[in-house]
Amino acid sequence: MKTFEQVQAAAQAGDPASQDLLAQALEQMGRIDEALAWWMQAAKSGFPAAHAKLGLWQLVGFKLPQNSQEGVTRIAAAAQAGDPLGLSLASVIDAGGIGAPRDVARALKWLTQAAAAGDAQAACQLGLLVGLSGPNAALARTVLASAAAGSEPARRALGSQPFAAGAIDWAAVAAAVDLSAFETPLTREDVRAAPAIAIVPDLLPGWVCDYVMAMAEPALRRGMVVNQAGGESVEDVRSNRVMNFGLADSDVVLELVNSRIAAAAGMPTENAEGLGVLHYAPGERYAPHVDYIPDTPANAAHLAARGQRVRTVLVYLNEGFDGGATEFPRLELGFKPARGSALIFDSVKPDGAVDPTTLHMGAPPTRGEKWIISKWFRTKALRPGSTAAANA
């Protein structure tokens, strides 16, 4: 293995692969501006991994001006060259309609290409999408077995029963993918009109719930709240842990979840904050709070840039715990939907005014752990929408 100094020397001599490696090392060291400079150098030589990284930063507007069209173009070129990061990002872009028209079929093509090249997490997603309980269950288990060494969700899905990996026909895998779990008609049970509260039963199947929990668990951190200064901080009112999936953390299955939740909410996918997964151990809670952002001078810039939070979707991911309901003390209501079902409520009135009666709390589980998805929708788009590239 080369030393840092050897990689640096090769990068300075003009080797694009070394420039990419040096940029990765500098990023890990927190020297972001230097990393950017080296990725720009590698990109000038056409190095696919550098284009993938720069494309991601252009999509989200990190260290580079936000330019969704150029970002998507860079990422697509990297994917076409077979770059692992490019393939992963291209599959997310197409599955989520991020800066380009939504194209799930093309997302699955990128995902299959990544899996065939040895990406365990891509193979895990394909195996789960083929389905462990359907007519192609044996094929699904073979695919998951091939991924188990590098994917915790794949290992969990396989359970304790051993299953040897075998040769895989990736074209057959792609043909066997079943998206029906994300396409079944939604039903809505309205609870209240003002404030608007509804239940959507069976929004997500059990295997999707398990996958989301497995993906979130390694990255859980203490939850934060919007403070009086307009920023976010850890406060005593919230003791649970959370993982927020950004664009770089997402994948095809999670983007399908995002689209499913947006459909249930009746909101544009791009107006949602990142997919949040909340974990409550026994005794942990989120004290009474509102989801809307208070319209204060400290929050003025935040609201102008990101818009108001207007609708919340909570999807309960597991059962087997006591307590843990979502309670609305001013309405004297509490909800604990079944696994995979969603609670949806508005934080503002029809005229857009904030609604203090939506004060709610995540009550602590008294036994067992509670897992939920939390998804907030805003009045403004937070990431490039599906028509951005077409209209650019």
PyMOL commands that set and color helices and strands:
alter all, ss='L'
color gray80, all
select helices_A, chain A and resi 4-12+16-28+32-44+48-60+68-80+84-96+104-116+120-130+137-150+152-158+170-176+180-182+206-219+247-249+252-265+269-271+297-306+356-358+388-391
alter helices_A, ss='H'
color red, helices_A
select strands_A, chain A and resi 189-193+196-200+221-222+225-226+232-233+241-245+275-280+286-289+309-316+322-323+326-328+333-335+342-346+360-362+365-367+370-378
alter strands_A, ss='S'
color yellow, strands_A
deselect
rebuild
show_as cartoon
